[in-house]
Amino acid sequence: MSVTYSNDRVFAGAGPEPSTSVKEEDIFLDGNIDVQIRNIVCNYSLPMHIDLRQLASRSYNVFYDRGKGVLVMQKRSPQCYVKIFSSGKVNIIGCKSEVECKKAARQVARHIQVILERTDRTMKIRNYRVCNLLATCKLPFGIKIEELHRQYPAQTEYEPELMVGMIWKHENPKASLRIHTTGSITIAGASSEIHVQQVLEFIYPIVYEFRCATRSLANRAKKRKSEPQRR
């Protein structure tokens, strides 16, 4: 998953360019931002009571916690963890895309149907939804989060003594962003990959106004200046 930006779009809505000793070519390296989906949590319910003991005795890679009334299953394709409750509720954790989540949901529902010998009736997945989506991306420049917090105090939370980075609360679509001075952004609380893209499209022009060189880029620029010019 990648999001593409152009210089024209960024500067179209930007105000006066902040004063900085770093040239734009030193901090803006690429117009493509690679977004990595780290974890997706989804849940749904099946219209039946599930005998967890029978399901555990006839399944592989499972752990039955009788005290908590939950069966934990580890799947390899797609790689994820599944929590199954006797009430029919199923939680899936660890998928890397929405396609994998839906695939795992169908596989688990079919597995339960076969093990409990309910193949004579149609098994329908109910109330399927993505609860949380965790994604990360790395911008090609650093961010002055102190100045960003002073400019947007209502939308941000910044307490350097308690936590690393600054929190940006996005309302529509709902998501929480943790922004670091290195240019790394973590998006949590989104309900779809499209929402992640929408949030990044919104926040990118804002953080671009508070851009700065990262330590590696600044050192690279100084190194180029210190090198003798070849004739």
Backbone as CSV, one residue per row, in Angstrom:
resi,resn,N_x,N_y,N_z,CA_x,CA_y,CA_z,C_x,C_y,C_z
1,MET,0.851,-1.190,0.000,0.000,0.000,0.000,0.883,1.236,0.000
2,SER,0.698,2.101,-0.979,1.514,3.304,-1.080,0.636,4.499,-1.384
3,VAL,1.048,5.647,-0.894,0.352,6.901,-1.133,1.312,7.822,-1.859
4,THR,0.848,8.438,-2.959,1.694,9.282,-3.783,1.299,10.738,-3.625
5,TYR,2.301,11.599,-3.481,2.076,13.030,-3.348,2.963,13.767,-4.338
6,SER,2.525,14.946,-4.739,3.319,15.793,-5.623,3.621,17.106,-4.935
7,ASN,4.675,17.769,-5.360,5.040,19.052,-4.774,3.975,20.107,-5.008
8,ASP,3.322,20.086,-6.196,2.297,21.081,-6.502,1.148,20.986,-5.519
9,ARG,0.772,19.762,-5.192,-0.357,19.591,-4.294,-0.009,20.060,-2.889
10,VAL,1.194,19.786,-2.459,1.592,20.156,-1.106,1.632,21.660,-0.940
11,PHE,2.210,22.349,-1.916,2.376,23.787,-1.789,1.117,24.567,-2.159
12,ALA,0.104,23.887,-2.755,-1.093,24.609,-3.168,-1.812,25.214,-1.981
13,GLY,-1.909,24.455,-0.877,-2.624,24.954,0.285,-1.715,25.412,1.390
14,ALA,-0.436,25.506,1.136,0.509,25.862,2.187,0.654,27.364,2.275
15,GLY,0.956,27.847,3.468,1.168,29.262,3.687,2.600,29.613,3.387
16,PRO,3.119,30.646,4.032,4.515,31.016,3.811,5.452,29.905,4.244
17,GLU,6.462,29.681,3.450,7.390,28.580,3.715,8.191,28.862,4.968
18,PRO,8.257,27.905,5.917,8.996,28.123,7.152,10.471,28.301,6.878
19,SER,11.094,29.131,7.704,12.516,29.382,7.529,13.308,28.162,7.944
20,THR,14.202,27.721,7.092,15.039,26.566,7.392,16.292,26.661,6.557
21,SER,17.371,26.168,7.108,18.639,26.213,6.402,18.844,25.003,5.516
22,VAL,17.866,24.091,5.495,17.988,22.884,4.712,17.214,23.060,3.423
23,LYS,17.821,22.745,2.316,17.161,22.887,1.037,16.115,21.805,0.860
24,GLU,15.122,22.123,-0.005,14.023,21.179,-0.199,14.500,19.867,-0.784
25,GLU,15.483,19.914,-1.686,15.934,18.671,-2.288,16.633,17.763,-1.283
26,ASP,17.076,18.334,-0.150,17.728,17.522,0.872,16.730,16.781,1.744
27,ILE,15.473,17.267,1.791,14.522,16.657,2.705,13.385,15.962,1.979
28,PHE,13.143,16.302,0.710,12.068,15.652,-0.026,12.704,14.730,-1.052
29,LEU,12.788,13.469,-0.725,13.527,12.536,-1.565,12.640,11.815,-2.561
30,ASP,11.397,11.547,-2.205,10.553,10.724,-3.059,9.107,11.118,-2.864
31,GLY,8.311,11.064,-3.941,6.905,11.401,-3.843,6.048,10.242,-3.394
32,ASN,6.617,9.051,-3.271,5.869,7.876,-2.856,6.141,7.566,-1.394
33,ILE,5.074,7.319,-0.650,5.194,6.940,0.756,4.652,5.527,0.907
34,ASP,5.487,4.632,1.349,5.099,3.235,1.508,4.449,3.053,2.870
35,VAL,3.206,2.611,2.881,2.453,2.392,4.115,2.416,0.895,4.398
36,GLN,2.872,0.498,5.567,2.902,-0.907,5.955,1.769,-1.202,6.935
37,ILE,0.922,-2.167,6.594,-0.123,-2.632,7.504,0.502,-3.654,8.445
38,ARG,0.538,-3.338,9.728,1.193,-4.206,10.704,0.243,-5.202,11.354
39,ASN,-0.994,-4.806,11.564,-1.929,-5.680,12.273,-3.358,-5.228,12.006
40,ILE,-4.239,-6.185,11.824,-5.669,-5.909,11.677,-6.420,-6.823,12.637
41,VAL,-7.345,-6.247,13.373,-8.191,-7.000,14.301,-9.628,-6.921,13.800
42,CYS,-10.253,-8.063,13.638,-11.650,-8.096,13.207,-12.404,-9.127,14.038
43,ASN,-13.704,-9.015,14.057,-14.529,-9.994,14.758,-15.841,-10.199,14.024
44,TYR,-16.477,-11.302,14.323,-17.792,-11.627,13.772,-18.418,-12.676,14.670
45,SER,-19.615,-13.076,14.348,-20.304,-14.088,15.156,-20.945,-15.123,14.246
46,LEU,-21.049,-16.337,14.773,-21.711,-17.432,14.073,-23.009,-17.768,14.797
47,PRO,-24.080,-18.052,14.072,-25.388,-18.297,14.700,-25.499,-19.701,15.280
48,MET,-24.636,-20.019,16.242,-24.659,-21.353,16.822,-23.856,-21.365,18.114
49,HIS,-24.135,-22.354,18.955,-23.317,-22.600,20.141,-22.161,-23.502,19.733
50,ILE,-20.958,-23.172,20.168,-19.764,-23.916,19.769,-19.263,-24.734,20.949
51,ASP,-19.141,-26.032,20.745,-18.566,-26.927,21.751,-17.043,-26.811,21.656
52,LEU,-16.457,-26.011,22.519,-15.022,-25.753,22.438,-14.193,-26.997,22.722
53,ARG,-14.666,-27.852,23.612,-13.915,-29.072,23.933,-13.839,-29.990,22.720
54,GLN,-14.956,-30.179,22.041,-14.955,-31.016,20.842,-14.115,-30.390,19.734
55,LEU,-14.220,-29.078,19.600,-13.447,-28.390,18.569,-11.952,-28.494,18.845
56,ALA,-11.550,-28.389,20.119,-10.133,-28.473,20.472,-9.579,-29.877,20.262
57,SER,-10.383,-30.892,20.552,-9.909,-32.272,20.442,-9.730,-32.713,18.991
58,ARG,-10.344,-32.008,18.058,-10.284,-32.414,16.652,-9.601,-31.365,15.772
59,SER,-8.848,-30.465,16.404,-8.160,-29.411,15.646,-6.677,-29.412,15.985
60,TYR,-5.887,-28.785,15.130,-4.449,-28.662,15.330,-4.097,-27.213,15.672
61,ASN,-2.940,-27.049,16.342,-2.423,-25.716,16.688,-3.457,-24.892,17.461
62,VAL,-4.029,-25.513,18.484,-5.037,-24.821,19.288,-4.683,-24.945,20.767
63,PHE,-5.208,-23.998,21.546,-5.061,-24.022,22.998,-6.417,-23.687,23.598
64,TYR,-6.927,-24.588,24.427,-8.244,-24.420,25.025,-8.087,-23.977,26.468
65,ASP,-8.496,-22.751,26.743,-8.475,-22.210,28.105,-9.876,-22.380,28.687
66,ARG,-10.041,-23.436,29.469,-11.366,-23.735,30.004,-11.822,-22.683,30.999
67,GLY,-10.887,-22.134,31.769,-11.253,-21.129,32.765,-11.835,-19.877,32.145
68,LYS,-11.255,-19.424,31.045,-11.742,-18.218,30.374,-12.788,-18.513,29.306
69,GLY,-12.967,-19.791,29.018,-13.977,-20.154,28.032,-13.633,-19.697,26.628
70,VAL,-12.379,-19.878,26.229,-11.947,-19.436,24.908,-10.980,-20.453,24.323
71,LEU,-11.049,-20.634,23.030,-10.128,-21.496,22.306,-9.290,-20.612,21.385
72,VAL,-7.970,-20.729,21.501,-7.056,-19.924,20.691,-6.463,-20.817,19.605
73,MET,-6.622,-20.404,18.371,-6.128,-21.162,17.223,-5.082,-20.334,16.480
74,GLN,-4.000,-20.972,16.102,-2.965,-20.305,15.316,-3.026,-20.797,13.878
75,LYS,-3.244,-19.872,12.953,-3.299,-20.222,11.541,-1.998,-19.817,10.857
76,ARG,-1.652,-20.579,9.850,-0.420,-20.309,9.108,-0.675,-19.613,7.776
77,SER,-1.835,-19.840,7.186,-2.138,-19.213,5.904,-3.613,-18.815,5.871
78,PRO,-3.884,-17.537,6.048,-2.961,-16.446,6.380,-2.509,-16.541,7.832
79,GLN,-1.342,-15.999,8.126,-0.770,-16.091,9.464,-1.511,-15.156,10.414
80,CYS,-2.155,-15.739,11.419,-2.925,-14.945,12.378,-3.304,-15.825,13.560
81,TYR,-3.857,-15.181,14.586,-4.396,-15.875,15.751,-5.908,-15.693,15.766
82,VAL,-6.601,-16.754,16.177,-8.064,-16.733,16.202,-8.538,-17.108,17.600
83,LYS,-9.412,-16.289,18.167,-10.033,-16.583,19.452,-11.498,-16.943,19.213
84,ILE,-11.878,-18.127,19.674,-13.234,-18.631,19.454,-13.908,-18.816,20.804
85,PHE,-15.121,-18.293,20.939,-15.890,-18.396,22.178,-17.101,-19.300,21.957
86,SER,-17.560,-19.895,23.046,-18.682,-20.830,22.938,-19.955,-20.150,22.457
87,SER,-20.078,-18.857,22.664,-21.270,-18.127,22.229,-21.345,-17.968,20.718
88,GLY,-20.256,-18.278,20.022,-20.215,-18.113,18.577,-19.408,-16.911,18.132
89,LYS,-18.901,-16.140,19.085,-18.100,-14.971,18.742,-16.691,-15.403,18.358
90,VAL,-16.159,-14.783,17.311,-14.826,-15.112,16.806,-14.040,-13.818,16.619
91,ASN,-12.814,-13.780,17.151,-11.897,-12.654,16.965,-10.686,-13.129,16.177
92,ILE,-10.261,-12.332,15.198,-9.086,-12.649,14.387,-8.074,-11.527,14.553
93,ILE,-6.836,-11.890,14.883,-5.789,-10.914,15.181,-4.533,-11.265,14.395
94,GLY,-3.920,-10.271,13.781,-2.613,-10.468,13.173,-2.566,-10.488,11.664
95,CYS,-3.696,-10.345,10.990,-3.670,-10.314,9.527,-3.037,-9.017,9.037
96,LYS,-2.514,-9.047,7.815,-1.815,-7.894,7.253,-2.620,-7.181,6.167
97,SER,-3.834,-7.623,5.904,-4.680,-6.954,4.921,-6.129,-7.345,5.181
98,GLU,-7.042,-6.541,4.654,-8.460,-6.853,4.805,-8.829,-8.111,4.035
99,VAL,-8.146,-8.359,2.929,-8.405,-9.575,2.157,-8.049,-10.808,2.981
100,GLU,-6.917,-10.750,3.687,-6.525,-11.873,4.542,-7.523,-12.075,5.672
101,CYS,-8.051,-10.996,6.233,-9.032,-11.111,7.316,-10.278,-11.850,6.853
102,LYS,-10.798,-11.461,5.700,-12.007,-12.112,5.184,-11.736,-13.569,4.824
103,LYS,-10.549,-13.831,4.293,-10.192,-15.208,3.966,-10.110,-16.063,5.220
104,ALA,-9.461,-15.546,6.266,-9.357,-16.285,7.524,-10.723,-16.485,8.154
105,ALA,-11.591,-15.493,8.077,-12.931,-15.611,8.656,-13.717,-16.730,7.984
106,ARG,-13.639,-16.816,6.666,-14.348,-17.889,5.956,-13.756,-19.255,6.287
107,GLN,-12.422,-19.340,6.375,-11.783,-20.621,6.680,-12.158,-21.118,8.070
108,VAL,-12.155,-20.216,9.049,-12.494,-20.612,10.420,-13.949,-21.036,10.512
109,ALA,-14.837,-20.290,9.874,-16.259,-20.650,9.901,-16.488,-22.019,9.264
110,ARG,-15.822,-22.276,8.161,-15.964,-23.574,7.500,-15.371,-24.688,8.357
111,HIS,-14.242,-24.432,9.001,-13.618,-25.435,9.868,-14.547,-25.803,11.025
112,ILE,-15.150,-24.810,11.650,-16.081,-25.077,12.750,-17.287,-25.860,12.249
113,GLN,-17.768,-25.515,11.071,-18.928,-26.205,10.510,-18.635,-27.683,10.261
114,VAL,-17.440,-27.981,9.759,-17.091,-29.372,9.459,-16.828,-30.159,10.740
115,ILE,-16.066,-29.587,11.681,-15.720,-30.303,12.909,-16.960,-30.612,13.735
116,LEU,-17.883,-29.673,13.825,-19.093,-29.875,14.627,-20.221,-30.515,13.837
117,GLU,-19.911,-30.949,12.606,-20.861,-31.693,11.768,-22.152,-30.907,11.544
118,ARG,-21.981,-29.675,11.090,-23.136,-28.836,10.748,-23.173,-28.549,9.248
119,THR,-22.637,-29.461,8.451,-22.574,-29.238,7.008,-23.934,-29.329,6.339
120,ASP,-24.946,-29.804,7.061,-26.271,-29.921,6.466,-27.017,-28.594,6.441
121,ARG,-26.466,-27.568,7.062,-27.108,-26.259,7.093,-26.126,-25.180,6.637
122,THR,-26.680,-24.077,6.209,-25.856,-22.966,5.736,-25.297,-22.185,6.918
123,MET,-23.991,-21.964,6.894,-23.323,-21.220,7.956,-23.058,-19.800,7.459
124,LYS,-23.719,-18.827,8.082,-23.565,-17.435,7.678,-22.790,-16.655,8.736
125,ILE,-21.848,-15.868,8.256,-21.085,-14.985,9.141,-21.901,-13.726,9.400
126,ARG,-22.048,-13.386,10.669,-22.856,-12.227,11.037,-21.987,-11.150,11.704
127,ASN,-22.383,-9.918,11.470,-21.779,-8.749,12.146,-20.262,-8.693,11.975
128,TYR,-19.806,-8.987,10.777,-18.362,-8.909,10.527,-17.940,-7.445,10.464
129,ARG,-16.861,-7.118,11.159,-16.336,-5.750,11.098,-14.871,-5.734,11.517
130,VAL,-14.159,-4.762,10.998,-12.766,-4.524,11.384,-12.770,-3.594,12.584
131,CYS,-12.223,-4.042,13.701,-12.213,-3.253,14.943,-11.042,-2.278,14.993
132,ASN,-9.897,-2.710,14.537,-8.696,-1.880,14.660,-7.723,-2.242,13.554
133,LEU,-7.097,-1.220,13.016,-6.084,-1.416,11.984,-4.859,-0.596,12.364
134,LEU,-3.711,-1.256,12.421,-2.458,-0.600,12.794,-1.552,-0.533,11.574
135,ALA,-1.120,0.681,11.228,-0.259,0.878,10.064,0.865,1.842,10.416
136,THR,1.956,1.745,9.688,3.101,2.635,9.893,3.597,3.139,8.545
137,CYS,4.221,4.307,8.563,4.858,4.843,7.367,6.015,5.733,7.789
138,LYS,6.923,5.977,6.862,8.106,6.803,7.114,8.149,7.908,6.074
139,LEU,8.037,9.152,6.528,8.115,10.296,5.629,9.571,10.603,5.290
140,PRO,9.823,11.195,4.121,11.213,11.470,3.709,11.794,12.719,4.346
141,PHE,11.264,13.137,5.482,11.789,14.308,6.191,11.409,14.201,7.656
142,GLY,12.110,14.958,8.497,11.771,15.020,9.911,10.637,16.005,10.154
143,ILE,10.102,16.010,11.373,8.955,16.858,11.711,9.244,17.582,13.020
144,LYS,8.992,18.875,13.043,9.134,19.673,14.261,7.842,19.549,15.062
145,ILE,7.765,18.511,15.886,6.507,18.220,16.563,6.190,19.236,17.651
146,GLU,7.200,19.889,18.228,6.917,20.925,19.226,6.167,22.096,18.596
147,GLU,6.637,22.557,17.434,5.957,23.650,16.746,4.589,23.209,16.234
148,LEU,4.497,21.970,15.791,3.213,21.446,15.323,2.191,21.414,16.448
149,HIS,2.634,21.038,17.643,1.734,21.003,18.798,1.282,22.411,19.185
150,ARG,2.178,23.376,19.126,1.793,24.753,19.456,0.808,25.326,18.440
151,GLN,0.916,24.901,17.196,0.022,25.412,16.159,-1.346,24.742,16.218
152,TYR,-1.399,23.459,16.622,-2.659,22.700,16.673,-2.829,22.094,18.070
153,PRO,-3.054,22.902,19.098,-3.163,22.355,20.464,-4.435,21.547,20.690
154,ALA,-5.512,21.859,19.963,-6.781,21.159,20.181,-6.754,19.739,19.624
155,GLN,-5.998,19.520,18.560,-5.977,18.205,17.923,-4.842,17.314,18.406
156,THR,-3.899,17.867,19.156,-2.699,17.099,19.493,-2.506,16.959,20.997
157,GLU,-1.740,15.947,21.368,-1.297,15.726,22.745,0.207,15.466,22.705
158,TYR,0.952,16.277,23.430,2.408,16.132,23.417,2.942,16.302,24.826
159,GLU,3.409,15.205,25.401,4.007,15.200,26.729,5.308,14.407,26.651
160,PRO,6.415,15.069,26.312,7.679,14.346,26.110,8.176,13.624,27.352
161,GLU,7.736,14.053,28.555,8.179,13.373,29.774,7.497,12.025,29.961
162,LEU,6.337,11.835,29.329,5.556,10.622,29.540,5.577,9.671,28.354
163,MET,5.678,10.187,27.142,5.585,9.319,25.976,6.445,9.867,24.848
164,VAL,6.786,8.973,23.949,7.593,9.334,22.790,6.659,9.746,21.662
165,GLY,6.957,10.861,21.039,6.146,11.308,19.917,4.949,12.130,20.353
166,MET,4.213,12.585,19.360,3.032,13.413,19.577,1.804,12.684,19.050
167,ILE,0.695,12.794,19.771,-0.552,12.148,19.381,-1.431,13.154,18.649
168,TRP,-1.926,12.751,17.487,-2.888,13.558,16.727,-4.186,12.771,16.647
169,LYS,-5.278,13.342,17.152,-6.579,12.680,17.125,-7.349,13.135,15.887
170,HIS,-7.640,12.205,15.016,-8.396,12.504,13.797,-9.828,12.012,13.987
171,GLU,-10.798,12.865,13.681,-12.193,12.561,13.984,-12.900,11.827,12.849
172,ASN,-12.737,12.277,11.620,-13.501,11.691,10.518,-12.596,11.485,9.298
173,PRO,-12.226,10.235,9.011,-12.527,9.008,9.749,-11.736,8.941,11.054
174,LYS,-12.269,8.192,11.993,-11.677,8.147,13.319,-10.371,7.363,13.291
175,ALA,-9.326,7.979,13.830,-8.015,7.334,13.903,-7.135,8.139,14.843
176,SER,-6.093,7.489,15.325,-5.114,8.134,16.200,-3.736,7.980,15.574
177,LEU,-3.012,9.097,15.452,-1.696,9.086,14.838,-0.641,9.450,15.872
178,ARG,0.418,8.668,15.903,1.581,8.991,16.729,2.688,9.468,15.789
179,ILE,3.037,10.743,15.908,3.984,11.378,14.998,5.311,11.585,15.721
180,HIS,6.410,11.195,15.085,7.744,11.303,15.674,8.579,12.330,14.913
181,THR,9.588,12.834,15.584,10.472,13.822,14.962,11.245,13.240,13.787
182,THR,11.414,11.933,13.761,12.147,11.284,12.672,11.346,11.204,11.387
183,GLY,10.046,11.533,11.440,9.183,11.412,10.279,8.372,10.134,10.265
184,SER,8.526,9.304,11.280,7.739,8.073,11.369,6.350,8.386,11.923
185,ILE,5.337,7.780,11.327,3.956,7.968,11.756,3.315,6.599,11.947
186,THR,2.658,6.415,13.080,1.910,5.193,13.362,0.432,5.530,13.425
187,ILE,-0.370,4.833,12.626,-1.812,5.063,12.589,-2.503,3.893,13.270
188,ALA,-3.341,4.179,14.246,-4.077,3.143,14.974,-5.537,3.558,15.081
189,GLY,-6.410,2.558,15.224,-7.825,2.843,15.421,-8.629,2.989,14.153
190,ALA,-8.004,2.886,12.989,-8.747,2.983,11.731,-9.540,1.700,11.505
191,SER,-10.575,1.793,10.685,-11.436,0.637,10.446,-11.315,0.084,9.031
192,SER,-10.440,0.655,8.208,-10.230,0.136,6.858,-8.949,0.720,6.288
193,GLU,-8.450,0.087,5.242,-7.257,0.593,4.575,-7.545,1.919,3.873
194,ILE,-8.762,2.091,3.388,-9.136,3.359,2.748,-9.083,4.492,3.752
195,HIS,-9.517,4.241,4.982,-9.466,5.275,6.014,-8.024,5.657,6.340
196,VAL,-7.124,4.693,6.331,-5.711,5.000,6.563,-5.194,5.936,5.481
197,GLN,-5.546,5.659,4.235,-5.107,6.512,3.139,-5.707,7.912,3.259
198,GLN,-6.979,7.999,3.644,-7.618,9.307,3.800,-6.962,10.122,4.911
199,VAL,-6.615,9.463,6.006,-5.972,10.164,7.119,-4.603,10.691,6.703
200,LEU,-3.838,9.880,5.980,-2.518,10.323,5.533,-2.619,11.461,4.523
201,GLU,-3.613,11.396,3.648,-3.810,12.493,2.695,-4.159,13.791,3.411
202,PHE,-4.818,13.693,4.551,-5.157,14.890,5.322,-3.955,15.431,6.092
203,ILE,-3.188,14.552,6.716,-2.129,15.000,7.629,-0.858,15.400,6.885
204,TYR,-0.647,14.878,5.681,0.620,15.135,4.994,0.871,16.621,4.732
205,PRO,-0.075,17.380,4.150,0.202,18.815,3.934,0.457,19.574,5.225
206,ILE,-0.126,19.120,6.330,0.066,19.805,7.612,1.478,19.583,8.135
207,VAL,1.911,18.328,8.181,3.249,18.055,8.712,4.331,18.558,7.762
208,TYR,4.001,18.693,6.484,4.999,19.182,5.529,5.391,20.620,5.839
209,GLU,4.458,21.401,6.374,4.769,22.783,6.732,5.761,22.860,7.894
210,PHE,5.868,21.776,8.667,6.775,21.753,9.820,7.921,20.775,9.580
211,ARG,8.299,20.613,8.337,9.339,19.656,7.975,10.708,20.168,8.414
212,CYS,11.598,19.253,8.605,12.994,19.564,8.905,13.820,18.371,8.465
213,ALA,15.112,18.563,8.409,15.993,17.476,7.998,16.163,16.496,9.145
214,THR,16.122,15.220,8.824,16.459,14.212,9.822,17.966,14.222,10.033
215,ARG,18.411,13.550,11.062,19.840,13.562,11.385,20.666,12.990,10.247
216,SER,20.185,11.915,9.629,20.950,11.296,8.547,21.026,12.208,7.334
217,LEU,19.910,12.901,7.019,19.908,13.794,5.868,20.775,15.014,6.120
218,ALA,20.718,15.541,7.348,21.540,16.703,7.674,23.026,16.362,7.589
219,ASN,23.382,15.184,8.101,24.783,14.768,8.023,25.221,14.570,6.576
220,ARG,24.298,14.066,5.750,24.623,13.860,4.345,24.856,15.194,3.640
221,ALA,24.012,16.197,3.965,24.172,17.520,3.349,25.481,18.174,3.784
222,LYS,25.822,18.046,5.078,27.079,18.616,5.559,28.280,17.932,4.905
223,LYS,28.157,16.632,4.689,29.259,15.894,4.081,29.493,16.360,2.658
224,ARG,28.383,16.613,1.926,28.531,17.084,0.558,29.183,18.466,0.515
225,LYS,28.823,19.326,1.482,29.399,20.668,1.509,30.885,20.639,1.872
226,SER,31.255,19.696,2.739,32.650,19.630,3.183,33.568,19.001,2.155
227,GLU,32.998,18.216,1.218,33.825,17.571,0.211,34.366,18.610,-0.771
228,PRO,35.630,18.529,-1.146,36.186,19.471,-2.130,35.554,19.269,-3.494
229,GLN,35.254,20.358,-4.164,34.634,20.280,-5.473,35.653,19.801,-6.501
230,ARG,35.203,18.839,-7.304,36.071,18.287,-8.337,35.995,19.161,-9.595
231,ARG,37.118,19.428,-10.149,37.190,20.233,-11.371,37.223,19.323,-12.599
